[in-house]
Amino acid sequence: MPPTEDRFDAFVERTCINGADTGPLSGLTFAVKDNVAVEGQAFTAGHPLLAERRATATAPCVDILLKAGAGFVGMAQTDAGGFGASTPQTSNPIAPDLIVGGSSGGSAAAVAAGFCDFAVGTDTGGSVRIPAACTGLTSFKPTYGRVSNDGVWPLSPQLDHVGLIARDLDILARAGTALIDGTASPEGERDNLRIGIETDRAGLFEPAISEELNALSERLEAAGHTITRIAIPGREQIAEAHGVIVLSEAGNIYADLTDGERSRLGKAAVAGLRHAENLSVEAVDAAWEWSRAASNRMQATLDPVDLLISPALPIAPPHSEARRVLLGGAEVPLVVAMTLLTCLGNLIGNPVVGLPNPLSSAVPRTGLQIMAGLGEDEILFGHAAWIKRDTEDPY
C-alpha cells in the first residue's frame, strides 16, 4: 500500500482519477508535475502568482496515460516555472540530506516515496533526468516533438519535452511506449551492440563517477559489446549556450507581466528573468549557432554507434542546502553543475533513458544517460534493458 502521509512534500495536492478499465498501463498509478494540466486540478507551475489557478482541460500527454489504464494520484511539486534544479520545498525520500533535484523534484519524490509507480515531468535542460538521478530512479526524455506539449506551462518551447520518472525500467518502458504511442521494441542483439561511452577529457567528472563509468565499460565489453570511448567537446560552452536560449525564450513567455506580477513568481524565476533582460541579440544568435553546431556534431558522433552512455550528473547529488558547488575545480551555481551533462539532449532533441549505474555503490547510485538516434525511442528501451542485464549478471 502507498504511504498515507506526504512527509516529503512531494505533492501540491492529492486526489484520485481512475484510468480506463483496461489498457497496457492497468494497475499502475502516476503523479503529474504541477506545470502540466489536469482538468480541475492545481496548475500553478510553482509560482505564488498562480497559486489559485486550476486547469480547465487535461493535457494530451495525461489523457493518453489515463486512456492506457493508469490511475492519477495527484499534482507533484515543481521548482518554480522550471527555472531551477533543486525543488527546495521537497525532500529526497532516499537521501534526506541531499537535494531531490529539479525541476521535476516532486515527481521524483512521489515515485521514490512509493506514492505511485511513475510520474509525468517536464525536461528542458534535464528536469526529469536530474531528479531521477538524485533519487535512484529511471527516467525518459523522448525525441523532441514525439509527445505533445499542449497543456504544458512553457519555459523554452523549442527545448521543452514532456518526460517520465519511474520506479524501474520495466514500468518506464511500458509508460514511455504508451506515451509516445509506440509499440514494444525487441531487446536488440545482446552480443553485438555498438556502445559509445563518454570519456571526460576536460576533467569535469568527479573521480568516483569516472571510475564507475570505466567499470561499466569493462563489464559491457566482457559481455560481448563493442565499446568506443567518445569525448564530447565543448561541454561547458554547450551548457552556456543552452542557458542563454532558455532565458531568452522564458523572457518572451513572461514579457507581458507587470513588475508587481513578476515579483510574485518563484525566486528562481525572478532571478532568471532578471538575467534574461540583460541578454543581447548577438548573444542569443551566438547561442543558437552553438546549438546547431553541437547538434550536427552529435548526430555524426552517434551515427556509428547504437547508443551513447554518459553520466547524468558530473558530481554526486549535493547537500539539500547547497546553492553553489565545485565543478572541475571551480565553484559554480548549482543549476550550472546539475544541467551540464543533461542539457545537450534538449539542444539536439535525441531520446534519452536515465538509469542508475548497476555497478555503483553510492547512495543514490550514480545516474547514467543512455542516448539513441532521433526517433529511436522504442529501440532505446530495448537497448537500456540489455545494458541493465549485462551489467547486473555475474560472469
C-alpha positions as a Markdown table, in Angstrom:
| # | Residue | x | y | z |
|---|---|---|---|---|
| 1 | Met | 0.0 | 0.0 | 0.0 |
| 2 | Pro | 1.3 | 3.5 | -0.7 |
| 3 | Pro | 2.0 | 5.7 | 2.3 |
| 4 | Thr | -0.7 | 8.0 | 3.6 |
| 5 | Glu | 1.3 | 10.9 | 4.9 |
| 6 | Asp | 3.3 | 13.1 | 2.5 |
| 7 | Arg | 6.3 | 13.6 | 4.7 |
| 8 | Phe | 8.5 | 14.7 | 1.8 |
| 9 | Asp | 6.2 | 17.5 | 0.4 |
| 10 | Ala | 6.1 | 15.7 | -2.9 |
| 11 | Phe | 2.6 | 16.9 | -3.8 |
| 12 | Val | 0.8 | 20.2 | -4.2 |
| 13 | Glu | -2.4 | 18.3 | -3.8 |
| 14 | Arg | -3.5 | 14.7 | -3.9 |
| 15 | Thr | -6.6 | 13.2 | -5.5 |
| 16 | Cys | -7.6 | 10.1 | -7.4 |
| 17 | Ile | -8.8 | 9.9 | -11.1 |
| 18 | Asn | -9.3 | 6.3 | -12.3 |
| 19 | Gly | -7.9 | 5.3 | -15.7 |
| 20 | Ala | -9.6 | 3.2 | -18.3 |
| 21 | Asp | -10.8 | -0.2 | -17.1 |
| 22 | Thr | -8.3 | -2.0 | -19.4 |
| 23 | Gly | -5.1 | -1.0 | -21.2 |
| 24 | Pro | -1.4 | -1.5 | -21.2 |
| 25 | Leu | -0.9 | 0.5 | -18.0 |
| 26 | Ser | -3.8 | -1.1 | -16.0 |
| 27 | Gly | -2.8 | -1.4 | -12.3 |
| 28 | Leu | -0.2 | 1.4 | -12.5 |
| 29 | Thr | -0.6 | 4.8 | -10.9 |
| 30 | Phe | 1.1 | 8.1 | -11.7 |
| 31 | Ala | 1.5 | 11.7 | -10.5 |
| 32 | Val | 1.7 | 14.8 | -12.7 |
| 33 | Lys | 4.1 | 17.7 | -12.3 |
| 34 | Asp | 2.3 | 21.0 | -11.4 |
| 35 | Asn | 3.1 | 22.6 | -14.8 |
| 36 | Val | 1.1 | 20.0 | -16.8 |
| 37 | Ala | -2.7 | 20.5 | -16.9 |
| 38 | Val | -5.2 | 18.0 | -15.4 |
| 39 | Glu | -8.7 | 19.3 | -15.5 |
| 40 | Gly | -9.9 | 20.7 | -12.2 |
| 41 | Gln | -6.5 | 20.3 | -10.5 |
| 42 | Ala | -3.9 | 22.8 | -9.4 |
| 43 | Phe | -1.9 | 24.3 | -12.3 |
| 44 | Thr | 0.4 | 26.7 | -10.6 |
| 45 | Ala | 3.8 | 25.9 | -12.2 |
| 46 | Gly | 5.2 | 26.5 | -8.7 |
| 47 | His | 4.5 | 30.3 | -8.9 |
| 48 | Pro | 2.8 | 32.1 | -5.9 |
| 49 | Leu | 1.3 | 34.4 | -8.6 |
| 50 | Leu | -0.6 | 31.4 | -10.0 |
| 51 | Ala | -1.4 | 29.7 | -6.6 |
| 52 | Glu | -5.2 | 29.8 | -7.2 |
| 53 | Arg | -5.1 | 28.7 | -10.8 |
| 54 | Arg | -6.9 | 25.5 | -11.8 |
| 55 | Ala | -6.6 | 23.7 | -15.2 |
| 56 | Thr | -9.7 | 23.9 | -17.4 |
| 57 | Ala | -8.7 | 20.9 | -19.6 |
| 58 | Thr | -6.4 | 17.9 | -19.4 |
| 59 | Ala | -3.1 | 17.9 | -21.3 |
| 60 | Pro | -3.0 | 15.3 | -24.1 |
| 61 | Cys | 0.0 | 13.5 | -22.5 |
| 62 | Val | -2.0 | 12.9 | -19.3 |
| 63 | Asp | -5.1 | 11.9 | -21.3 |
| 64 | Ile | -3.0 | 9.3 | -23.1 |
| 65 | Leu | -1.9 | 7.7 | -19.8 |
| 66 | Leu | -5.4 | 7.7 | -18.4 |
| 67 | Lys | -6.8 | 6.0 | -21.5 |
| 68 | Ala | -4.0 | 3.5 | -21.3 |
| 69 | Gly | -5.4 | 2.4 | -17.9 |
| 70 | Ala | -3.1 | 4.2 | -15.4 |
| 71 | Gly | -4.7 | 5.9 | -12.4 |
| 72 | Phe | -3.8 | 9.5 | -11.4 |
| 73 | Val | -2.9 | 10.2 | -7.8 |
| 74 | Gly | -2.1 | 13.9 | -7.6 |
| 75 | Met | -0.2 | 17.0 | -8.7 |
| 76 | Ala | 3.5 | 17.0 | -7.8 |
| 77 | Gln | 5.7 | 19.9 | -6.7 |
| 78 | Thr | 8.0 | 21.7 | -9.2 |
| 79 | Asp | 10.8 | 24.2 | -8.9 |
| 80 | Ala | 9.0 | 27.4 | -9.8 |
| 81 | Gly | 8.5 | 27.7 | -13.5 |
| 82 | Gly | 11.0 | 25.0 | -14.2 |
| 83 | Phe | 13.9 | 27.5 | -13.7 |
| 84 | Gly | 15.8 | 25.6 | -11.0 |
| 85 | Ala | 17.3 | 22.2 | -10.5 |
| 86 | Ser | 16.7 | 21.6 | -6.8 |
| 87 | Thr | 12.9 | 21.8 | -5.9 |
| 88 | Pro | 13.8 | 23.2 | -2.4 |
| 89 | Gln | 10.4 | 22.7 | -0.8 |
| 90 | Thr | 10.6 | 18.9 | -1.4 |
| 91 | Ser | 12.7 | 16.4 | 0.5 |
| 92 | Asn | 14.6 | 13.4 | -1.0 |
| 93 | Pro | 13.0 | 10.2 | 0.2 |
| 94 | Ile | 16.1 | 8.0 | -0.2 |
| 95 | Ala | 18.7 | 10.5 | 1.0 |
| 96 | Pro | 17.1 | 13.3 | 3.2 |
| 97 | Asp | 20.4 | 15.3 | 3.4 |
| 98 | Leu | 20.7 | 15.6 | -0.4 |
| 99 | Ile | 18.7 | 17.6 | -2.9 |
| 100 | Val | 15.9 | 15.9 | -4.6 |
| 101 | Gly | 16.8 | 17.6 | -7.9 |
| 102 | Gly | 14.6 | 19.5 | -10.2 |
| 103 | Ser | 12.6 | 20.9 | -11.6 |
| 104 | Ser | 10.5 | 17.8 | -11.6 |
| 105 | Gly | 11.5 | 17.1 | -8.0 |
| 106 | Gly | 8.0 | 16.4 | -6.7 |
| 107 | Ser | 7.5 | 13.8 | -9.4 |
| 108 | Ala | 10.7 | 12.0 | -8.4 |
| 109 | Ala | 9.8 | 12.2 | -4.7 |
| 110 | Ala | 6.3 | 10.9 | -5.3 |
| 111 | Val | 7.8 | 7.8 | -7.0 |
| 112 | Ala | 10.7 | 7.3 | -4.6 |
| 113 | Ala | 8.4 | 7.5 | -1.6 |
| 114 | Gly | 6.1 | 4.9 | -3.0 |
| 115 | Phe | 3.0 | 7.1 | -3.7 |
| 116 | Cys | 2.9 | 6.0 | -7.3 |
| 117 | Asp | 4.6 | 3.8 | -9.9 |
| 118 | Phe | 5.7 | 6.6 | -12.3 |
| 119 | Ala | 5.2 | 10.3 | -12.7 |
| 120 | Val | 5.0 | 12.8 | -15.5 |
| 121 | Gly | 7.5 | 15.6 | -15.5 |
| 122 | Thr | 8.9 | 18.1 | -18.0 |
| 123 | Asp | 12.5 | 18.3 | -19.2 |
| 124 | Thr | 14.0 | 21.5 | -20.7 |
| 125 | Gly | 17.6 | 21.0 | -19.5 |
| 126 | Gly | 17.4 | 17.7 | -17.7 |
| 127 | Ser | 14.5 | 18.2 | -15.4 |
| 128 | Val | 13.3 | 14.6 | -15.3 |
| 129 | Arg | 16.8 | 13.1 | -15.6 |
| 130 | Ile | 18.3 | 15.1 | -12.8 |
| 131 | Pro | 15.8 | 14.3 | -10.1 |
| 132 | Ala | 15.7 | 10.7 | -11.2 |
| 133 | Ala | 19.5 | 10.5 | -10.7 |
| 134 | Cys | 19.1 | 12.1 | -7.3 |
| 135 | Thr | 16.7 | 9.5 | -6.1 |
| 136 | Gly | 17.9 | 6.3 | -7.8 |
| 137 | Leu | 15.1 | 6.1 | -10.3 |
| 138 | Thr | 14.7 | 5.6 | -14.1 |
| 139 | Ser | 13.7 | 8.4 | -16.5 |
| 140 | Phe | 12.8 | 9.0 | -20.1 |
| 141 | Lys | 13.1 | 12.1 | -22.3 |
| 142 | Pro | 11.6 | 11.3 | -25.7 |
| 143 | Thr | 12.7 | 12.6 | -29.1 |
| 144 | Tyr | 11.7 | 16.3 | -29.4 |
| 145 | Gly | 8.1 | 16.5 | -30.8 |
| 146 | Arg | 7.3 | 12.9 | -30.2 |
| 147 | Val | 5.0 | 13.9 | -27.3 |
| 148 | Ser | 2.7 | 17.0 | -27.4 |
| 149 | Asn | 3.5 | 20.0 | -25.2 |
| 150 | Asp | -0.1 | 21.2 | -25.4 |
| 151 | Gly | -1.4 | 21.9 | -21.9 |
| 152 | Val | 2.1 | 22.3 | -20.5 |
| 153 | Trp | 3.2 | 25.6 | -18.9 |
| 154 | Pro | 6.3 | 26.5 | -21.1 |
| 155 | Leu | 9.8 | 27.5 | -20.2 |
| 156 | Ser | 11.6 | 27.3 | -23.5 |
| 157 | Pro | 9.2 | 26.0 | -26.2 |
| 158 | Gln | 12.0 | 24.9 | -28.6 |
| 159 | Leu | 13.6 | 22.8 | -25.8 |
| 160 | Asp | 10.7 | 21.7 | -23.6 |
| 161 | His | 10.0 | 18.0 | -23.5 |
| 162 | Val | 7.3 | 16.0 | -21.6 |
| 163 | Gly | 9.1 | 13.1 | -19.8 |
| 164 | Leu | 8.7 | 10.4 | -17.3 |
| 165 | Ile | 10.2 | 9.2 | -14.0 |
| 166 | Ala | 9.6 | 5.6 | -12.9 |
| 167 | Arg | 10.2 | 3.1 | -10.2 |
| 168 | Asp | 12.0 | 0.7 | -12.5 |
| 169 | Leu | 12.9 | 0.2 | -16.2 |
| 170 | Asp | 10.1 | -2.1 | -17.0 |
| 171 | Ile | 7.5 | 0.4 | -15.8 |
| 172 | Leu | 9.3 | 3.2 | -17.6 |
| 173 | Ala | 9.3 | 1.3 | -20.9 |
| 174 | Arg | 5.6 | 0.4 | -20.5 |
| 175 | Ala | 4.6 | 4.0 | -19.7 |
| 176 | Gly | 7.0 | 5.5 | -22.2 |
| 177 | Thr | 5.8 | 3.3 | -25.0 |
| 178 | Ala | 2.2 | 4.3 | -24.3 |
| 179 | Leu | 3.1 | 8.0 | -24.0 |
| 180 | Ile | 4.7 | 8.1 | -27.5 |
| 181 | Asp | 2.0 | 5.9 | -28.9 |
| 182 | Gly | 4.7 | 3.4 | -29.8 |
| 183 | Thr | 5.0 | -0.4 | -29.9 |
| 184 | Ala | 7.0 | -2.7 | -27.7 |
| 185 | Ser | 10.5 | -3.0 | -29.1 |
| 186 | Pro | 12.7 | -6.1 | -29.3 |
| 187 | Glu | 15.6 | -6.0 | -26.9 |
| 188 | Gly | 18.2 | -6.0 | -29.6 |
| 189 | Glu | 21.3 | -8.1 | -30.2 |
| 190 | Arg | 22.7 | -8.9 | -26.8 |
| 191 | Asp | 26.2 | -9.8 | -28.1 |
| 192 | Asn | 26.7 | -7.0 | -30.7 |
| 193 | Leu | 25.6 | -3.6 | -29.5 |
| 194 | Arg | 27.9 | -0.8 | -30.6 |
| 195 | Ile | 28.2 | 1.3 | -27.5 |
| 196 | Gly | 29.8 | 4.7 | -27.2 |
| 197 | Ile | 30.8 | 5.7 | -23.6 |
| 198 | Glu | 31.8 | 9.2 | -22.8 |
| 199 | Thr | 35.3 | 9.9 | -21.7 |
| 200 | Asp | 36.0 | 13.0 | -19.6 |
| 201 | Arg | 39.0 | 14.8 | -21.2 |
| 202 | Ala | 38.0 | 18.2 | -19.6 |
| 203 | Gly | 38.2 | 16.9 | -16.1 |
| 204 | Leu | 34.6 | 17.8 | -15.2 |
| 205 | Phe | 33.5 | 14.4 | -13.7 |
| 206 | Glu | 34.2 | 13.6 | -10.1 |
| 207 | Pro | 36.8 | 10.8 | -9.9 |
| 208 | Ala | 34.3 | 8.2 | -8.5 |
| 209 | Ile | 31.9 | 8.8 | -11.4 |
| 210 | Ser | 34.7 | 8.3 | -13.9 |
| 211 | Glu | 35.8 | 5.1 | -12.2 |
| 212 | Glu | 32.3 | 3.7 | -12.2 |
| 213 | Leu | 32.0 | 4.6 | -15.9 |
| 214 | Asn | 35.2 | 2.8 | -16.6 |
| 215 | Ala | 34.0 | -0.3 | -14.7 |
| 216 | Leu | 30.8 | -0.2 | -16.8 |
| 217 | Ser | 32.8 | -0.1 | -20.0 |
| 218 | Glu | 34.8 | -3.1 | -19.0 |
| 219 | Arg | 31.7 | -5.1 | -18.0 |
| 220 | Leu | 29.9 | -4.3 | -21.2 |
| 221 | Glu | 32.9 | -5.2 | -23.3 |
| 222 | Ala | 33.2 | -8.5 | -21.4 |
| 223 | Ala | 29.6 | -9.2 | -22.3 |
| 224 | Gly | 30.4 | -9.0 | -26.0 |
| 225 | His | 29.5 | -5.5 | -26.9 |
| 226 | Thr | 31.8 | -3.2 | -29.0 |
| 227 | Ile | 32.9 | -0.3 | -26.9 |
| 228 | Thr | 34.1 | 3.1 | -28.2 |
| 229 | Arg | 35.3 | 5.8 | -25.8 |
| 230 | Ile | 33.9 | 9.2 | -27.1 |
| 231 | Ala | 34.9 | 12.7 | -25.9 |
| 232 | Ile | 32.2 | 15.3 | -26.3 |
| 233 | Pro | 34.0 | 18.6 | -26.9 |
| 234 | Gly | 32.7 | 21.9 | -25.5 |
| 235 | Arg | 30.5 | 20.7 | -22.7 |
| 236 | Glu | 30.8 | 24.0 | -20.8 |
| 237 | Gln | 30.2 | 26.1 | -23.9 |
| 238 | Ile | 27.2 | 23.9 | -24.9 |
| 239 | Ala | 25.8 | 24.4 | -21.4 |
| 240 | Glu | 26.3 | 28.2 | -21.6 |
| 241 | Ala | 24.5 | 28.3 | -24.9 |
| 242 | His | 21.7 | 26.3 | -23.5 |
| 243 | Gly | 21.3 | 28.7 | -20.6 |
| 244 | Val | 21.1 | 31.7 | -22.9 |
| 245 | Ile | 18.5 | 30.1 | -25.1 |
| 246 | Val | 16.3 | 29.1 | -22.1 |
| 247 | Leu | 16.4 | 32.5 | -20.6 |
| 248 | Ser | 15.8 | 34.3 | -23.8 |
| 249 | Glu | 12.7 | 32.2 | -24.6 |
| 250 | Ala | 11.5 | 32.4 | -21.0 |
| 251 | Gly | 11.9 | 36.2 | -21.2 |
| 252 | Asn | 9.4 | 36.2 | -24.1 |
| 253 | Ile | 6.9 | 34.0 | -22.2 |
| 254 | Tyr | 6.8 | 36.3 | -19.2 |
| 255 | Ala | 7.2 | 39.5 | -21.1 |
| 256 | Asp | 3.7 | 40.8 | -20.5 |
| 257 | Leu | 3.8 | 40.6 | -16.7 |
| 258 | Thr | 3.8 | 43.8 | -14.7 |
| 259 | Asp | 6.7 | 44.4 | -12.2 |
| 260 | Gly | 4.3 | 43.5 | -9.4 |
| 261 | Glu | 3.3 | 40.2 | -11.0 |
| 262 | Arg | 6.9 | 39.3 | -11.7 |
| 263 | Ser | 7.7 | 39.9 | -8.0 |
| 264 | Arg | 5.2 | 37.1 | -7.2 |
| 265 | Leu | 6.9 | 34.5 | -9.3 |
| 266 | Gly | 9.1 | 31.9 | -7.7 |
| 267 | Lys | 12.6 | 33.0 | -6.6 |
| 268 | Ala | 14.5 | 31.1 | -9.3 |
| 269 | Ala | 12.2 | 32.6 | -12.0 |
| 270 | Val | 12.6 | 36.1 | -10.7 |
| 271 | Ala | 16.4 | 35.7 | -10.8 |
| 272 | Gly | 16.4 | 34.1 | -14.2 |
| 273 | Leu | 14.2 | 36.7 | -15.8 |
| 274 | Arg | 16.5 | 39.4 | -14.4 |
| 275 | His | 19.4 | 37.8 | -16.3 |
| 276 | Ala | 17.2 | 37.5 | -19.4 |
| 277 | Glu | 16.7 | 41.2 | -19.5 |
| 278 | Asn | 20.5 | 41.7 | -20.0 |
| 279 | Leu | 20.9 | 39.3 | -22.9 |
| 280 | Ser | 21.8 | 40.9 | -26.2 |
| 281 | Val | 20.5 | 39.8 | -29.6 |
| 282 | Glu | 24.1 | 38.9 | -30.5 |
| 283 | Ala | 24.4 | 36.6 | -27.5 |
| 284 | Val | 21.2 | 34.8 | -28.3 |
| 285 | Asp | 22.1 | 34.4 | -32.0 |
| 286 | Ala | 25.5 | 33.0 | -31.0 |
| 287 | Ala | 23.9 | 30.5 | -28.6 |
| 288 | Trp | 21.7 | 29.2 | -31.4 |
| 289 | Glu | 24.7 | 28.9 | -33.6 |
| 290 | Trp | 26.4 | 26.8 | -30.9 |
| 291 | Ser | 23.3 | 24.7 | -30.6 |
| 292 | Arg | 23.1 | 23.9 | -34.3 |
| 293 | Ala | 26.8 | 23.1 | -34.4 |
| 294 | Ala | 26.5 | 20.8 | -31.4 |
| 295 | Ser | 23.6 | 19.0 | -32.9 |
| 296 | Asn | 25.4 | 18.4 | -36.2 |
| 297 | Arg | 28.5 | 17.1 | -34.3 |
| 298 | Met | 26.4 | 14.8 | -32.1 |
| 299 | Gln | 24.3 | 13.3 | -34.9 |
| 300 | Ala | 27.6 | 12.5 | -36.7 |
| 301 | Thr | 29.0 | 11.1 | -33.4 |
| 302 | Leu | 26.0 | 8.9 | -32.9 |
| 303 | Asp | 25.9 | 7.6 | -36.4 |
| 304 | Pro | 28.5 | 4.7 | -36.0 |
| 305 | Val | 27.1 | 3.6 | -32.6 |
| 306 | Asp | 23.8 | 2.2 | -31.4 |
| 307 | Leu | 23.8 | 4.3 | -28.3 |
| 308 | Leu | 25.9 | 6.7 | -26.2 |
| 309 | Ile | 26.3 | 6.4 | -22.4 |
| 310 | Ser | 27.2 | 9.4 | -20.3 |
| 311 | Pro | 26.8 | 10.2 | -16.6 |
| 312 | Ala | 23.6 | 12.0 | -15.7 |
| 313 | Leu | 25.5 | 14.3 | -13.3 |
| 314 | Pro | 29.2 | 15.2 | -13.2 |
| 315 | Ile | 29.1 | 15.3 | -9.4 |
| 316 | Ala | 27.3 | 13.4 | -6.7 |
| 317 | Pro | 23.9 | 15.0 | -5.7 |
| 318 | Pro | 24.8 | 17.9 | -3.4 |
| 319 | His | 23.6 | 18.7 | 0.1 |
| 320 | Ser | 19.9 | 19.9 | 0.2 |
| 321 | Glu | 21.0 | 23.4 | 1.2 |
| 322 | Ala | 23.7 | 23.8 | -1.4 |
| 323 | Arg | 23.4 | 26.7 | -3.9 |
| 324 | Arg | 26.9 | 26.6 | -5.3 |
| 325 | Val | 29.1 | 23.5 | -5.8 |
| 326 | Leu | 32.6 | 22.6 | -7.1 |
| 327 | Leu | 32.8 | 21.6 | -10.7 |
| 328 | Gly | 36.1 | 20.9 | -12.3 |
| 329 | Gly | 37.9 | 22.7 | -9.5 |
| 330 | Ala | 35.8 | 25.9 | -9.8 |
| 331 | Glu | 32.8 | 27.0 | -7.7 |
| 332 | Val | 29.6 | 27.4 | -9.9 |
| 333 | Pro | 25.9 | 27.9 | -9.3 |
| 334 | Leu | 24.1 | 24.6 | -8.5 |
| 335 | Val | 21.9 | 24.8 | -11.7 |
| 336 | Val | 25.0 | 25.0 | -13.9 |
| 337 | Ala | 26.6 | 21.9 | -12.5 |
| 338 | Met | 23.3 | 19.9 | -12.4 |
| 339 | Thr | 22.5 | 20.6 | -16.1 |
| 340 | Leu | 26.0 | 20.4 | -17.5 |
| 341 | Leu | 25.6 | 16.9 | -19.0 |
| 342 | Thr | 21.8 | 16.7 | -19.4 |
| 343 | Cys | 21.2 | 19.9 | -21.4 |
| 344 | Leu | 22.8 | 18.5 | -24.6 |
| 345 | Gly | 19.9 | 16.1 | -25.0 |
| 346 | Asn | 17.5 | 19.1 | -25.1 |
| 347 | Leu | 19.5 | 21.1 | -27.6 |
| 348 | Ile | 19.7 | 18.2 | -30.1 |
| 349 | Gly | 16.4 | 16.6 | -29.3 |
| 350 | Asn | 17.5 | 12.9 | -29.1 |
| 351 | Pro | 15.8 | 10.4 | -26.9 |
| 352 | Val | 17.4 | 9.6 | -23.5 |
| 353 | Val | 16.8 | 6.9 | -20.9 |
| 354 | Gly | 18.1 | 7.6 | -17.4 |
| 355 | Leu | 19.2 | 4.5 | -15.4 |
| 356 | Pro | 21.1 | 4.0 | -12.1 |
| 357 | Asn | 24.5 | 2.5 | -12.8 |
| 358 | Pro | 24.2 | -1.1 | -11.6 |
| 359 | Leu | 27.9 | -1.1 | -10.7 |
| 360 | Ser | 27.7 | 2.0 | -8.5 |
| 361 | Ser | 28.0 | 1.7 | -4.7 |
| 362 | Ala | 26.9 | 5.2 | -4.0 |
| 363 | Val | 23.6 | 6.2 | -2.4 |
| 364 | Pro | 21.8 | 7.1 | -4.6 |
| 365 | Arg | 23.6 | 5.1 | -7.3 |
| 366 | Thr | 25.3 | 7.2 | -10.0 |
| 367 | Gly | 22.9 | 8.0 | -12.7 |
| 368 | Leu | 23.5 | 7.1 | -16.4 |
| 369 | Gln | 22.1 | 8.7 | -19.5 |
| 370 | Ile | 21.6 | 6.3 | -22.5 |
| 371 | Met | 21.1 | 8.3 | -25.7 |
| 372 | Ala | 19.9 | 6.9 | -29.1 |
| 373 | Gly | 19.4 | 8.4 | -32.5 |
| 374 | Leu | 16.5 | 10.7 | -33.3 |
| 375 | Gly | 13.2 | 8.8 | -33.4 |
| 376 | Glu | 14.7 | 5.6 | -31.9 |
| 377 | Asp | 12.7 | 5.8 | -28.7 |
| 378 | Glu | 11.3 | 2.3 | -28.8 |
| 379 | Ile | 14.6 | 0.8 | -29.7 |
| 380 | Leu | 16.2 | 2.7 | -26.8 |
| 381 | Phe | 14.1 | 1.0 | -24.2 |
| 382 | Gly | 15.3 | -2.4 | -25.6 |
| 383 | His | 18.9 | -1.3 | -25.6 |
| 384 | Ala | 18.6 | 0.0 | -22.0 |
| 385 | Ala | 17.2 | -3.3 | -20.9 |
| 386 | Trp | 20.3 | -5.1 | -22.3 |
| 387 | Ile | 22.6 | -2.6 | -20.6 |
| 388 | Lys | 21.0 | -3.3 | -17.3 |
| 389 | Arg | 21.0 | -7.1 | -17.7 |
| 390 | Asp | 24.6 | -7.3 | -18.9 |
| 391 | Thr | 26.0 | -5.1 | -16.1 |
| 392 | Glu | 24.0 | -6.9 | -13.4 |
| 393 | Asp | 24.6 | -10.5 | -14.4 |
| 394 | Pro | 27.7 | -12.2 | -12.9 |
| 395 | Tyr | 30.3 | -13.6 | -15.3 |
